[in-house]
Structures are given as structure tokens and as C-alpha cells.
């Protein structure tokens, strides 16, 4: 089954059994937005020139999230930096996340359960309908990284996201493999024929994640100090 980068990223980040995600919120939100931008790149909708996103096509996509992002970019009066779009689109992360989940539900890979908190406040939870697809994806990625097995250019995007969002432990928990994996990831991304846009998006994701985590740590420290 063909899956987009954003679909693969979401499956990896989701708990295989429980109705939750196993990647911290900051990494997950920026990673998913980065995955959508990479999807757009592989569909030849956008390119990056001098760190700015160039919209190449305004054609509607089967992915509603991509269509909405395309419309936002089309309304911009000038090309803006990757960092701008990551920050702007991250504000709508919750909406894009559920669009992708609904797409995976239509592929029978996930299901959505409607619930109510205290019997009044509605909310949703997502679950994998099976774990085979996710397990195969993890095995494919592991082989791609550790054994340099051949793959299409699109796989480099998901590898870059795994590195930027520190998701290596989803692929393996073995210490020796983790060390080898982190080193191999950098080499694969660096030598990739799509490295320009991939590296740009990945670099900006890392920057945004670091900034968000630093701000959170500073806020926590300030709160602690004020309570002493």
C-alpha cells in the first residue's frame, strides 16, 4: 500500500495498541508539518530556493491538508522562508493531524472513536486497526538505515524526520544499533539527491523544536522560581 510521508510519520508516531501518540507533542507537531511540506515537494508542488518556499502548482490534491496549505501559500504576496511556514502551519497542526488520520481510516489502517468526557464534552481518539503495516514500515526503515538497502528517494524524507524528531528508538532500542543508526542517518540524508529541500526542512524543524523546548524550560524555571 502506497503511503505518503505524512501518513508514514503519523503511523510511526502512534502507539501500536493504545489510542495515543508516543512522540512528544513538540516533535510530533513540527514533524507532521514538515512531513506535509515534504509531501508537497515530492508532488512537485513546491521547491525551496534560498531557504524560501516557491509554490509551483496550485492544483488541488487528494489530501485536503495539502490543498489547504497550497491555498495559503497561493495567497501569500511573496515567497516566504521554510521557517515561516513551519511556524504558521503548526498552529493548525490539530486540524491537519485529524485530516491525515481520516485518510488512514479510509485505507482501513486506523479507526476513530468518538467519546465524551464526563458524558458531556466530546473528543476523539485514534487507534491502529492492525499493526502489520506499521511493523513492516519499521523493518523497512531499519534495513534502509543499517544495511543501506535500496529505496526510492521519498524514503529519505521520513528518515530525515526520524532524525530531526529523535524517533530512532521507535526503530530500535538496541544501543549498538542506535549508535550506528544515528551516524548512518546523517550520511544517507547528506548524500541524497533530494538533500537540498530535505535538509532545509529538517534543519528548520530542529531549530523550531529546540526553540519551543527552550521556551518551555524557561517558563517552567520561571514558575518554579516564583513559587519559592
N, C-alpha and C positions, 0 to 999 in steps of 0.2 A: 504494500500500500504506500503510495506516494504521500509524504508529509512535508509541509513547509518547515522552515527553520523555526518559526514561532510555535508551531504545533509540537515539534520535537522538543523545544526548550520547555514548554509547558508540561509535557509528559514527564520529562526528566525531573523537573522541579516538584512534581506532585508525588505525594506519598502513595506507594503501590496499593495500600489497603484502606487507609483512613481517609476521611474527607477533608484533607488539608494539604498544604504545601510544606516541603522540608527545606526550602531555601529561605533565608532571612528576607524580610519584606523589601528592604532597600535593594539588595542584589536582584531580587525577583522582579521588582517593578522596572528598574532600569534595564535589566537583561531582556525582559519581554519587549520593551520598546525598541531596544537595539535589534532584537530578532526581527521585528516588523520592518525596520529600515533595511536590514539585510535582505529580507524577502523582496522588498521593493527594488533593491539593487539587482537581484538575480532575475527579476522580471523585466529588467531594463527600463524601469520607471524613473529611477534616479541615478545620479552619478555624483561623485564628490570631486570638486576642483578647488584647490587652495583652501581646503577644510570647509568649503561651503557646499551645501546640497543643491544640485541642479536638477530641476524637475524636467524629465524628458518625455513623459507621456501622462495625459490626464484621463486616459481610458479607464472606465470602471473595472473593478476587479471582482472576482467571485468572493473575495474576502472583504466583508463590509468594513472592517477596521482599516484596511489598506485604502479602500475607496474614500473613507472619511479623512484619512491623513493626506491623501492626494489632493482632496478638495481644499484642505487647509493650506497646503503648500502652494496651490494654484492661486489662492487669494493673497499670497504674500507679494509685495511690490518689488522685492529683490531677493536674490539667493541669500540664505542665512546659514550660519555655521551649524555643524552637526550638534555641537553642544546646546545651541538654542533649541533645536528640535527635540533632543532628548529631554531637556528640562520642561518644555512646553507640553509634549505628549505624555510625559509621566503623570501629569495632573489628571489625565483621562485614563490612567492605567486600569482602574477597576472596570471601566466600560469595555476596553479592548480585551481584557482578560476573559470576560464572560462571552464576548463575541467568538473568541477562539475556542473556548470550552463548548459553546453551542455547535461550532463547526465539528469538533471532535465527537460530540454527541451524535451528530448526523452520520458520522462514519462508524458509529457503534463502538467507539473506543472509550467513551465516558458517558456518565449519566448525571443528571442534575436532580437533586431532591429539594423540593420546596418545604420549608419548615417555618415555625413561628416560635419566637422567644416569648416565654410566659403566656403563650397562647394568643398573643396579640401582634407582636412585631414580626413581620415576615422577613425571612432571609433564605439564602440558598447555600447548599453545599454540593460539591462535585466529588465524584468517585470514578475510579477507573472501572470499566466493565470487565476487563481482563488485564493480566499483567504480561502476557506473552510479547505483545508489541513493544512495551517498554523494556523488557528484558533483552529482546533482540537488538533494540537500539543501543542499549548499554554495551552489549557484547560487540556490536559493530564498531562503536566508538573506541572501545578498549583496544580492539585489534588494529584499528586505524592509527591510534597513537603509539602503542607499544611495539607493534610489529610492522608499521609502515605499509599496511595493506593498501592496495589501490582504491581510490574512491573518486567520486565526482567533485568538482570544485565547490558545490554547495555545502559539502560536509565541513569545509574549513570554517564556515560561519558559525556552526554550532560548537566547533572546537574552540574558537576564539571566545565565545560566550561562556563556555565552561571555565576557561582560564580567568576571564575578567570577573566572573561571579564566584570564583573559588568553589566550583562544584565538583572538583576532582574526586572527592570522597564518595560521590554518588556512583562513580565508575568503578572505583576500587578502594578498599580500606587497607590493603597491604602496604606497609611502609616503604618497602623497596620499590614496588610498582608506582607508588605516589611520587617518589623522588624522580624516577625515570620518566614518568608521565609529564611532570611539570617542565622538565628540561626539553622533552620531545615536542610538547605543545608549542613552545616558543619557536623552535626550528621549523615546524610544519607551517605555522602562520606566516613566518618571515619569508619562507621560500614559495609561498602560494602565488599563483598567477592572479588572484583576486586580492592580493595583500593590501593594495592601496586603500580601498574603501573598507575592507575588513579591519585593518589596523587602525584606521581613523575612528571608526565606530567603537571598536574595542577600547582604544585609548581613552576616548571621551566617556565611555561607560565607567571605566576605572576611576577617572577623575571625579565624576558625579557621585559615585559610590563612596569614595574617600571623603569628599566634601560633606555628604549627608551624614556619614558616620561620625566625622569630626564635630559637626554641629550638634549631633545628638549627645555626644560625650561631653561637650562643653555645657550644654543645657543641663545635663544630669549633675555635673560637677557644681554648677551654679546653684541648683536646687538643694543639693546636699549641704553646700556651704551656708546657704541662707537658713537652713533648719538647725544649724549647730548653735 
